Amino acid sequence: MTHMDAASRADIRAAELIPFSPPKVQSDVYTPEQVEALFTAVHRGPANGLLVKQLFGSAEEIVAATSGKMPEGLTLDHFLAPMFHGYLAKNSAVLDPVVASAFYNPKLMDWARDYFNAGIVMPRQLHFNYGPPQPSADPGHFDATSYRGMDSTNTPIWLLSVMTNSRLFREYKIQLAAVVTWFWRASDRGGFTYWPDGGHNPPKRIPAPFWNIAVVAENENMYHRGETSGTPDQWGKVKGLTFDSVIEGTPGDLGQWQVRNGDTVIARLATEEIRWLFHWTAECYADYDAFRIRADHLDDLSVDRVMDIFASDLAKRDIAFTMPADPLNDAAFKALLMAEYAIGSPREYPAEAPVAGRMAA
């Protein structure tokens, strides 16, 4: 298998990342009362850590969910950026009752139902990403896919990404409709780029500033990226960031936030200085029979089953390998899967939203 063969396969896989239906842009997503509830719940909730720390354990794992190509010398430090991550609802349950109306939301459920032409829609999760102005080195990524029996609650993100890259597990995929809503009006830089027609074709953009604007899409099958937000003179508001840094609401002031390392506050931010993303997700099923397969675990994947499918595919392609006793933690086998099922990056980016050289200046 030549390098060109591997590169061609990666390019083809990037072209195949096409969502179920064309994404739809929506405005006035949440009511004013629901918007207030979202910000209130985040402010009074627990401190939140960095997005990159919560989702990934190495630079290789991040690359597996983006371009799949590992530049020499790349480490997690390359991706250190003040983007924080938390949850308001998980496993169909709200973590703060004030957001119940926003989460069990008939309007969003109707959008999800229409997107997949689904008979059953089950709200599943509401998470949020937020941070001050910063450059974005993300070349375009896709969200972690959920499969029957395996998702981000029990499976490493890198493996879910490789499973998606391989295109070998599509029959087990859970259809997830995402409603991703942004709140950011401090700058006209910080929009959203997405590739609804695959990585071979030109992208589309939702330009900043925006407030209570969303896109409804299948993000596990679509490259997308948050663009660089703000300008260089606005970057660097958080100095001394580490992988253990957290952000929390400033006690007694609903419009203020503080970033700290341990007990030391290293930055203070106003709500309007932060680019906010609220990501609502719902599982969608054609009918009860389809839902029952998932609910009653009638055809679930497992790590053993996944490895058997990978082994069969590798053998068909005459790839030499030995299945390790612990494939999830065997560095050599993990590297083999990432290399063999690498995925290419999108070919084209908007002139207004180039990819930054590094995540953090």
N, C-alpha and C positions, 0 to 999 in steps of 0.2 A: 504494500500500500504506500503510494508516494505521498509526499507532502502536498502536492497539487491536488491529489485525490481527496485528502482530508480537508483541504481548504475549500474544495468544491462542495463537499458534503455539508460543511458548516454554512456555506453561503446559501445552499438550497434550504437548509433548515430555517435560516433567518427569513427566507421568502415565504415559508409556510406558516409563519406566525401571523395569522389573520383571524380577527374575532368573528364570532358567530353571526353578528349583525353589525351594520355600520354604527359606530358610536353616535350618540345623540347628546347635544349640548342643551342644558336646561338652566333656566334662571329662576330666582326666587325659590330656591330649593326648600329651605326651612322657613317657617314663620318667624317673625321677630321674637316671639316668646321662646320658640325652640332654639334660636340662635343664642339668646341670653342663657338658656339652660345649658347648652353645650359648653360655653365659656365658663360658666359658673362651676360646672362639674369638673372641668379640668383644673380650675384654679383651686378648688377645695380638695381635690383628690391628692393621691400620693405623688411624691417627686418622681420624675421620669428621667430615664437614662438615655444615652445616645442610641439612635436608630441602628447604626452599624454594629454596636456592641451587642444589642439584643438579638439581631438576626443572623450574624455571621461569626465564625470562629477564626477565619483566616482570610488573607487576600485572595487565595485561590477560590474560596467559596463565593466571594463577591463576584469574581470574574466569571464563575460558572453561571451566574444569574444575569450576566451582561453579555460581553462579547465572547467569553469562553477562551480568550487568548491571554496568556500570562506573560507580560513583559518581564524581562530579566530584572531582578532586584526589587520587584514590587512587594511592598509589605502593607500591613494594616495601617501604618502611619500615613500612607498615601491617601487613605479614605477618612482620616480623622477630620470631622467637621461638626459644627454645633447644630446638628439636626437631631431633635429629640422625638421620642416615640412613646405612646401609651394607648390604653384601651378604655372605652366607656361601656362596651358590651362585648361579651364573649360567649360562645356556645349557646347563642339565642337568649341569653340572660343579661339584663342591664346591671351594671355595677354601681350605678347611682340612680335612684328612682326619678330624679329630676329630668333625666333624658329619655324616659319611657316613651313620651309622645314623639320624639325625634326618631327613636329606634323602631318602634312598632308603628311604622309610618305608612298609612294607606297610599299616599301619593307615591312614595318611593317603591312600594310593593307593586303598584300598578305599572310603573316604569319598568321594573324588573320582569313582570309578567308579559308585558308587550315585547320586551327585548328578545326573550327566548320563546315567545308564544307558549308560555308555561301554564299548566293547570294548577300547580301548587307552588307557592313561594313562601320560603321560611327565612325571615331575617336571622342572620347568623352572627355578625360581628360589626362593631363600630370602633375603629381605631383612629388615631390622629398622629400626624407628624407636624412639627413646628420648630422654627428656628429663625434667627436674625438674617439679614442680608448676607449672602455668601456665594462664591463661585460654585458651579456645578460641573464636575468632571464625569458625570454619569453619561456614557455613550448611548444610553437607551437600555432599558431593562424590561422584564416581564415579571409579574407577581408570581409568588409561589403557588403552583397548582395544587388543588386538593383532589385526591383520588379516594375512591371507596376504600376505607381501612387505613389510609395513610394521608396525613396532612401535616401542617406545621406544628400541631400539638404533640405529635409523636414521631416525627421524622425530620432529620436535619434539612435545612433549606437547600444545601448544596445537592443532596440526593434528589429532592423534588425537582430542582432545576435541571439536573442531568436527565431525569425521567422525561421531563417536558422536551428537552432538547432532542432526545432520541426519537420521539414520535411513536414509541412502541406501546404506549399505555393509554392511548386516546379513548379506548372503549370503557375505561374505568374512571374517566374524569368526571368530577362533579361540576355541573354547570353553575357558575357563580356570576351573578350580575353585580357589578360594582357601581355605586354612585359616589364619585369623588368630587368633593366640594371645596372650593378655595375661598379664603378671606385674605386679601392682600391688596392694599391700595396706596402703599407708601412709595411706590415706584412703578414705572412702566416696564421695568425689567423684572422678570420672575414669572413668566408665563409657563405654558404646558405644551410640549411637543409630543405628537403621537403618530404612529404609522399604521393606519387602519387597513391599508392595502398590502402590508408586508414590507420587510426591510429593503426590498429591491425598488420600491416605488417611493415617490416623494411624500414627505410627511405633511401633517396639518398642524395648526397651532391654535391655541386659545391664548391670546395675548393678555398680559397684565396692563393695567390694574383690573382686578375683579373682586367681587364681594357677593357671596352666596350664589356663585355660578358653579355648575357641575357638568361633568360628562358621564353618561351612562354607557358602560362598555364591559367587555370581557377581557380584563387586564392580564389574565394568564396566557392569552393568545395574541397579545398585541404589544409590540415595543412602545415604550413611552418614557418620558423623562421630565422632571422638573427642571426648568431652565435656571441659569444664573440669576439670582435676585439682587436687586440694587446695583450700585456702582462701586468701583474700588474704594472710593473715599468712605463708603458706608460699611465696608467689610471690616473685620477685625474688632467688632464690638465685644467679642468674648475672647479674652486673653488668658493664657494659662490652661487651656482646655486639655483634659486627659480623658482616657477611656472610662474613668470612673466619675466624670462630671455628671451632675444632674440639674434639672430645672424644676422649679416649683412656683406656685403663686406666692407673692409677697403677703404675709399675714396682715390682714386689715385693709388691704388696698386691692380691689378687684381688677384694677387696670394695670397692675405692675407685677413683674416676674423677676426672679433672681436665679442665676446660675451659680452653683457652688461646687467646690471640691471639699468634701468633708464638711466641716463647719465654716469654711472660708468662702464668703461670697466673692466671686470673681467678675460678675457682670450683673447689671440691672437693666431690664428691658420693659418698655411699655407694650401693651397689646398691639397697638398700631405699628410698632416696629418689627413685628413678628409675622412671617408668612405662615399661614395656617392651612392645613389640609385635613379634612374629615372624610374618612373612607368607610362608607356603609356598604355591607356585602350581604347578599341573600342567596341561598341555594334555590335553584329552580328545577322543577321536574315537570315532564309532560303530563303525567297523571299519577294516580295513587299507586299503580303497579310499579312505575319507575321509582317512586319514592320508597316503596316497600323494600326494594332491592337494597337500597342504602340503609334504611332504618332497621331492617332485620338482619343486616350483614350477610346477605345471601351470596354475594360474590365479591368479597373484599380482597384487596391486595395485602400482602405481608412482605417483610424484608426477604424472607426465603423465596417467596414467589417471584418477587422483582428480580432477585439475583439469578434465578433460573431463566427468566426471560432475557436478561442481559447476556448470560452465558450462552444461550442458544444463538442469539444474534451475533455475538463475537465469534463463535465457532463457525457460523455460516460464512463469515467474512475472513476466515483463516487468521484471526488475531490470536497470537499465542498468549496464554494467561493461565494462572493457577488460582482457583477460587480459594481465598484465605478463610480461615476459621472465623474471623471477625471482619467482614468486608466493610462495615461502616467506619472502622477505625484503622484499617490497614492503609498506610500512606501510599504504598506503591499501587495498590489496586484502585484506590480513590483517584490517583493521578491518571491511571489508565482510562477510567470511565470518563473523567473530565476531558481528556484529550480526544478520545474516540468519539465522544458525543458533543464536541464543541459546537458552538453556534456563531455565525458571523454577526457583525454589527450592521446596523442600517447603513445604506450607501450614501445617503444625502441628509444634510441638516439645513434648517433655515438659516439664511444669512444673518438674520436678526438674533439668532440664538445658537452660537457656536459652542462646542464643548470646551470647557476650561481645562487647562493643563493639569491642575491639581484640585482636589476637593477643598483644600484650605490654603489660604495665602500665607 
